[in-house]
Amino acid sequence: MCLSTDGYLVLAHNKGITKVKMANQEVKEYPMANAGQASSGIQAVAPLSDGKVAFTDQTRRQVMHLDRNGTVTVIAGTREEGNKNSSGSCAAFGQPMRLCTEGDNTFLMDAQIGTVKLVTTVTGTIQFLENLGKFYSAFSVHLKNRPTKRHTIQEAHKMVKDVSAYIKSTVLRVQEIRNSNKVPNGPQGTVAPKTAKSVHLVEKGLNKLRLNLPTKLSQKSA
């Protein structure tokens, strides 16, 4: 259950969602049984702005919003079982269960995949997480018991180079917005200067390794 921003106590149960107005005990019912099933797959609810409520549907494998007029909107999830990070209409979950919100951002626990996922409308956040994932992937860092793709030294160098370029472009955009040549820091919407420098050094190191390795050896997956 949760308390919505428009003053309702919101409860998830096996038939859907119930909202109870705290001021006068007015009750609103929103049946949401899944097709062919007597009970819904709703596992959790959390408040959003403007009286909206975010909730997970485990059976449909989707994250949805219920607005104050009773309209339900799918925010993320294709209904297909999977583990795909992408735009809302293309993202896939295994077993979405608990969730919490901060502002209009939703943090979702996927019990099957064993991860916490972020559903957000902030494009900059999405791009940052995509580049962070690319950096990890370059070195085959992956979740425990999950398959990983190995990369050649050329591929790894290209991925880290792309991340370094993304960080540099972010810094330049912030400098343009602030009309200042001063190097921005975390609070200004970029990573710390030391982090940017570290990524650049890693990229240079990979490039040097790539150039020094024999061609046949460098083309083997790390």
Contacts in CASP RR format, 6 or more apart in sequence:
PFRMAT RR
TARGET T0000
AUTHOR 0000-0000-0000
METHOD contacts of the structure
MODEL  1
MCLSTDGYLVLAHNKGITKVKMANQEVKEYPMANAGQASSGIQAVAPLSD
GKVAFTDQTRRQVMHLDRNGTVTVIAGTREEGNKNSSGSCAAFGQPMRLC
TEGDNTFLMDAQIGTVKLVTTVTGTIQFLENLGKFYSAFSVHLKNRPTKR
HTIQEAHKMVKDVSAYIKSTVLRVQEIRNSNKVPNGPQGTVAPKTAKSVH
LVEKGLNKLRLNLPTKLSQKSA
1 9 0 8 1.000
1 10 0 8 1.000
1 11 0 8 1.000
1 12 0 8 1.000
1 45 0 8 1.000
2 9 0 8 1.000
2 10 0 8 1.000
2 45 0 8 1.000
2 46 0 8 1.000
2 47 0 8 1.000
2 53 0 8 1.000
3 9 0 8 1.000
3 10 0 8 1.000
3 22 0 8 1.000
3 47 0 8 1.000
4 10 0 8 1.000
4 19 0 8 1.000
4 47 0 8 1.000
4 51 0 8 1.000
4 52 0 8 1.000
4 53 0 8 1.000
5 47 0 8 1.000
5 48 0 8 1.000
5 49 0 8 1.000
5 50 0 8 1.000
5 51 0 8 1.000
5 52 0 8 1.000
6 50 0 8 1.000
6 51 0 8 1.000
6 68 0 8 1.000
7 21 0 8 1.000
7 22 0 8 1.000
7 23 0 8 1.000
7 51 0 8 1.000
8 19 0 8 1.000
8 20 0 8 1.000
8 21 0 8 1.000
8 22 0 8 1.000
8 28 0 8 1.000
8 51 0 8 1.000
9 19 0 8 1.000
9 20 0 8 1.000
9 22 0 8 1.000
10 17 0 8 1.000
10 18 0 8 1.000
10 19 0 8 1.000
10 45 0 8 1.000
10 47 0 8 1.000
10 53 0 8 1.000
11 17 0 8 1.000
11 18 0 8 1.000
11 19 0 8 1.000
11 20 0 8 1.000
11 45 0 8 1.000
12 42 0 8 1.000
12 43 0 8 1.000
12 44 0 8 1.000
12 45 0 8 1.000
12 55 0 8 1.000
13 40 0 8 1.000
13 42 0 8 1.000
14 38 0 8 1.000
14 39 0 8 1.000
14 40 0 8 1.000
14 41 0 8 1.000
15 29 0 8 1.000
15 31 0 8 1.000
15 32 0 8 1.000
15 33 0 8 1.000
15 39 0 8 1.000
15 40 0 8 1.000
16 29 0 8 1.000
16 30 0 8 1.000
16 31 0 8 1.000
16 32 0 8 1.000
16 33 0 8 1.000
16 40 0 8 1.000
16 42 0 8 1.000
17 29 0 8 1.000
17 30 0 8 1.000
17 32 0 8 1.000
17 42 0 8 1.000
17 45 0 8 1.000
17 53 0 8 1.000
17 55 0 8 1.000
17 66 0 8 1.000
18 27 0 8 1.000
18 28 0 8 1.000
18 29 0 8 1.000
18 30 0 8 1.000
19 27 0 8 1.000
19 28 0 8 1.000
19 30 0 8 1.000
19 53 0 8 1.000
20 26 0 8 1.000
20 27 0 8 1.000
20 28 0 8 1.000
21 27 0 8 1.000
21 28 0 8 1.000
28 70 0 8 1.000
30 66 0 8 1.000
30 70 0 8 1.000
30 72 0 8 1.000
31 40 0 8 1.000
32 40 0 8 1.000
32 41 0 8 1.000
32 42 0 8 1.000
32 57 0 8 1.000
32 72 0 8 1.000
33 39 0 8 1.000
33 40 0 8 1.000
34 40 0 8 1.000
34 41 0 8 1.000
34 57 0 8 1.000
34 59 0 8 1.000
34 60 0 8 1.000
37 59 0 8 1.000
40 57 0 8 1.000
40 59 0 8 1.000
41 57 0 8 1.000
41 58 0 8 1.000
41 59 0 8 1.000
41 60 0 8 1.000
42 55 0 8 1.000
42 56 0 8 1.000
42 57 0 8 1.000
42 58 0 8 1.000
43 55 0 8 1.000
43 56 0 8 1.000
43 57 0 8 1.000
43 58 0 8 1.000
43 96 0 8 1.000
43 97 0 8 1.000
43 98 0 8 1.000
44 55 0 8 1.000
44 56 0 8 1.000
44 97 0 8 1.000
44 98 0 8 1.000
44 99 0 8 1.000
45 53 0 8 1.000
45 54 0 8 1.000
45 55 0 8 1.000
46 53 0 8 1.000
46 54 0 8 1.000
46 55 0 8 1.000
46 99 0 8 1.000
46 100 0 8 1.000
46 101 0 8 1.000
46 106 0 8 1.000
47 53 0 8 1.000
47 54 0 8 1.000
47 101 0 8 1.000
48 54 0 8 1.000
48 65 0 8 1.000
48 101 0 8 1.000
48 103 0 8 1.000
48 104 0 8 1.000
48 106 0 8 1.000
49 103 0 8 1.000
49 104 0 8 1.000
50 67 0 8 1.000
50 68 0 8 1.000
51 67 0 8 1.000
51 68 0 8 1.000
52 65 0 8 1.000
52 66 0 8 1.000
52 67 0 8 1.000
52 68 0 8 1.000
53 65 0 8 1.000
53 66 0 8 1.000
54 63 0 8 1.000
54 64 0 8 1.000
54 65 0 8 1.000
54 75 0 8 1.000
54 99 0 8 1.000
54 101 0 8 1.000
54 106 0 8 1.000
55 63 0 8 1.000
55 64 0 8 1.000
55 65 0 8 1.000
55 66 0 8 1.000
55 99 0 8 1.000
56 62 0 8 1.000
56 63 0 8 1.000
56 64 0 8 1.000
56 96 0 8 1.000
56 97 0 8 1.000
56 98 0 8 1.000
56 99 0 8 1.000
56 108 0 8 1.000
57 63 0 8 1.000
57 64 0 8 1.000
57 96 0 8 1.000
58 95 0 8 1.000
58 96 0 8 1.000
58 97 0 8 1.000
60 79 0 8 1.000
61 77 0 8 1.000
61 78 0 8 1.000
61 79 0 8 1.000
61 80 0 8 1.000
61 81 0 8 1.000
61 82 0 8 1.000
61 92 0 8 1.000
61 93 0 8 1.000
61 94 0 8 1.000
61 95 0 8 1.000
61 96 0 8 1.000
62 74 0 8 1.000
62 75 0 8 1.000
62 76 0 8 1.000
62 77 0 8 1.000
62 79 0 8 1.000
62 93 0 8 1.000
62 96 0 8 1.000
63 74 0 8 1.000
63 75 0 8 1.000
63 76 0 8 1.000
63 77 0 8 1.000
63 93 0 8 1.000
63 96 0 8 1.000
63 99 0 8 1.000
63 106 0 8 1.000
63 108 0 8 1.000
63 119 0 8 1.000
64 72 0 8 1.000
64 73 0 8 1.000
64 74 0 8 1.000
64 75 0 8 1.000
65 72 0 8 1.000
65 73 0 8 1.000
65 75 0 8 1.000
66 72 0 8 1.000
67 73 0 8 1.000
75 88 0 8 1.000
75 106 0 8 1.000
75 119 0 8 1.000
76 88 0 8 1.000
76 89 0 8 1.000
76 91 0 8 1.000
76 93 0 8 1.000
76 119 0 8 1.000
77 88 0 8 1.000
77 89 0 8 1.000
77 90 0 8 1.000
77 91 0 8 1.000
77 92 0 8 1.000
77 93 0 8 1.000
78 84 0 8 1.000
78 89 0 8 1.000
78 90 0 8 1.000
78 91 0 8 1.000
78 92 0 8 1.000
80 92 0 8 1.000
81 92 0 8 1.000
81 93 0 8 1.000
81 94 0 8 1.000
81 112 0 8 1.000
82 92 0 8 1.000
82 93 0 8 1.000
82 94 0 8 1.000
82 113 0 8 1.000
83 92 0 8 1.000
83 93 0 8 1.000
83 94 0 8 1.000
83 110 0 8 1.000
83 113 0 8 1.000
83 115 0 8 1.000
84 90 0 8 1.000
84 91 0 8 1.000
84 92 0 8 1.000
85 91 0 8 1.000
85 117 0 8 1.000
85 129 0 8 1.000
85 130 0 8 1.000
86 92 0 8 1.000
88 119 0 8 1.000
91 119 0 8 1.000
93 108 0 8 1.000
93 110 0 8 1.000
93 112 0 8 1.000
93 113 0 8 1.000
93 117 0 8 1.000
94 110 0 8 1.000
94 111 0 8 1.000
94 112 0 8 1.000
94 113 0 8 1.000
95 110 0 8 1.000
95 111 0 8 1.000
95 112 0 8 1.000
95 113 0 8 1.000
96 108 0 8 1.000
96 109 0 8 1.000
96 110 0 8 1.000
96 111 0 8 1.000
97 109 0 8 1.000
97 110 0 8 1.000
97 111 0 8 1.000
98 108 0 8 1.000
98 109 0 8 1.000
99 106 0 8 1.000
99 107 0 8 1.000
99 108 0 8 1.000
99 109 0 8 1.000
100 106 0 8 1.000
100 107 0 8 1.000
101 107 0 8 1.000
104 120 0 8 1.000
104 121 0 8 1.000
105 118 0 8 1.000
105 119 0 8 1.000
105 120 0 8 1.000
105 121 0 8 1.000
105 122 0 8 1.000
105 125 0 8 1.000
106 118 0 8 1.000
106 119 0 8 1.000
106 120 0 8 1.000
107 116 0 8 1.000
107 117 0 8 1.000
107 118 0 8 1.000
107 119 0 8 1.000
108 116 0 8 1.000
108 117 0 8 1.000
108 118 0 8 1.000
108 119 0 8 1.000
109 115 0 8 1.000
109 116 0 8 1.000
109 117 0 8 1.000
110 116 0 8 1.000
110 117 0 8 1.000
113 143 0 8 1.000
114 143 0 8 1.000
115 143 0 8 1.000
118 125 0 8 1.000
118 129 0 8 1.000
120 126 0 8 1.000
127 166 0 8 1.000
131 162 0 8 1.000
131 163 0 8 1.000
131 166 0 8 1.000
131 167 0 8 1.000
132 163 0 8 1.000
134 159 0 8 1.000
134 162 0 8 1.000
134 163 0 8 1.000
135 159 0 8 1.000
135 160 0 8 1.000
135 163 0 8 1.000
135 199 0 8 1.000
136 142 0 8 1.000
137 148 0 8 1.000
137 149 0 8 1.000
137 151 0 8 1.000
137 159 0 8 1.000
138 151 0 8 1.000
138 155 0 8 1.000
138 156 0 8 1.000
138 159 0 8 1.000
138 160 0 8 1.000
138 163 0 8 1.000
139 156 0 8 1.000
139 222 0 8 1.000
140 148 0 8 1.000
140 149 0 8 1.000
140 150 0 8 1.000
140 151 0 8 1.000
140 222 0 8 1.000
141 148 0 8 1.000
142 148 0 8 1.000
150 221 0 8 1.000
150 222 0 8 1.000
151 159 0 8 1.000
151 221 0 8 1.000
151 222 0 8 1.000
152 218 0 8 1.000
152 219 0 8 1.000
152 220 0 8 1.000
152 221 0 8 1.000
152 222 0 8 1.000
153 206 0 8 1.000
153 209 0 8 1.000
153 210 0 8 1.000
153 213 0 8 1.000
153 218 0 8 1.000
153 219 0 8 1.000
153 222 0 8 1.000
154 210 0 8 1.000
154 218 0 8 1.000
154 219 0 8 1.000
156 206 0 8 1.000
156 222 0 8 1.000
157 203 0 8 1.000
157 206 0 8 1.000
157 207 0 8 1.000
157 210 0 8 1.000
160 199 0 8 1.000
160 202 0 8 1.000
160 203 0 8 1.000
160 206 0 8 1.000
161 203 0 8 1.000
161 207 0 8 1.000
163 199 0 8 1.000
163 203 0 8 1.000
164 196 0 8 1.000
164 199 0 8 1.000
164 200 0 8 1.000
164 203 0 8 1.000
167 190 0 8 1.000
167 191 0 8 1.000
167 195 0 8 1.000
167 196 0 8 1.000
167 199 0 8 1.000
168 196 0 8 1.000
170 189 0 8 1.000
170 190 0 8 1.000
170 191 0 8 1.000
171 183 0 8 1.000
171 184 0 8 1.000
171 190 0 8 1.000
171 196 0 8 1.000
174 184 0 8 1.000
174 188 0 8 1.000
174 189 0 8 1.000
174 190 0 8 1.000
175 181 0 8 1.000
175 182 0 8 1.000
175 184 0 8 1.000
178 184 0 8 1.000
178 188 0 8 1.000
183 193 0 8 1.000
184 190 0 8 1.000
185 192 0 8 1.000
185 193 0 8 1.000
186 192 0 8 1.000
190 196 0 8 1.000
210 218 0 8 1.000
END
